[in-house]
Amino acid sequence: MTEIASDDLLSQASSFGAMTEATPLDWQIIAAHNREFSKGLADRVISHLRLLDGDFGGFSVDRLEHSVQTATRAYRANKSDEYVVCALLHDIGDTLGTFNHPDIAVAILKPFVSDEHLWMVEKHGIFQGYNFFHHLGMDRNMRDQFAGHPSFDLTVEFCQDFDQPAFDPAYESMALDEFVPAVEAMFASPKNSIYLDADGGMLGS
């Protein structure tokens, strides 16, 4: 396949109307545009997180403060950058996933984080239920169905030490902008994607 400079590819658009009509050049063009677009992923994630600003949902702090406060508590406990970013984004799905918000966060994080941290985010809604399900006539021990899972204790820790206490209006959280470098670093390097080659590079690059 002939190599074409990225700037030349970015100045073009594919020519097909159906994928079955596409040429290798078309896919070089699309891959170049995708690489450029991916550079703004962290900014788009932060912009979406900001949609939680002012959304209280009956809590004493809004959902953005809860997210930042959870991340702040994890950061001050010397958790890894990946853990802290997961803490920051664990409820980012509240705007679109009203009935399944952890699944939204998981979809965003899946290419970038370890299986352990992904499971922690995926199951945090059930594990958080230990603190309130019984007030709604539900089983607070629903999390016990996962007893013995390698990430069980990690998820208990996340919910009990960082998530559930992060509704405190008197707590002095860090500014959201302080977390941006860690978000940018994590979203710059996908670990899991069908579009990664055997060496971890993006296909088509």
C-alpha positions, 0 to 999 in steps of 0.5 A: 500500500502506498504511504501518503502523508497524513496532512494529505489524507486529512484534506480528503474524504472517502469516495464510497457510498457503501462500504463494499465499494471502498478502496484501500485509499478510502480506509487510509483517509478514514484512519487518518481522520480517526487518529486526529479525532481521537486526540480530542477524546479526553476533552470530550469526556471532560465536557460530558462530565461537566454536564453533571454540574448543577444536577443534584438529584435530591442529594446535598451535592450535585453529581459533578461535585460527587464525582470530583469528591470521589476522585479527590478522596482516592487521590489523597489515599495515594491510589493510582492515576488509573484508579483516580480517573475511574473514580472521577468518571464512575458516574459519568453515565448518569445523564444518559444511563438513568437506569444503568449508569455504570454501563455507560462509564464502562463503555467509555473506560473499557479500551483504557483500563485494567480488567480489575478497575473496569469490573470495579466500575461496572459493579459499583452500582450493586456494591454501593447498594449495601449502603441504601438498598435496604431503605428501598426494600431491596437486598443490601447484600446483593453484592454477595453474589460476586463473593470470591471474585478477584475484584470483590474486595477492590470494589468494596473498598472503592464504594465504602472508602471513596464513593459512599462518603463523597456527598459531603458539602463541607468537604474540600475537593480538588478542582476538576482541572487538576485531574485533566492531565491524568485523564488526558494521559489515560485516554491517549493510550488505548490498551484494548481495542479491535483496532490495535495491532499486535504491537499495540499501535492503531491499525492504519497508522 
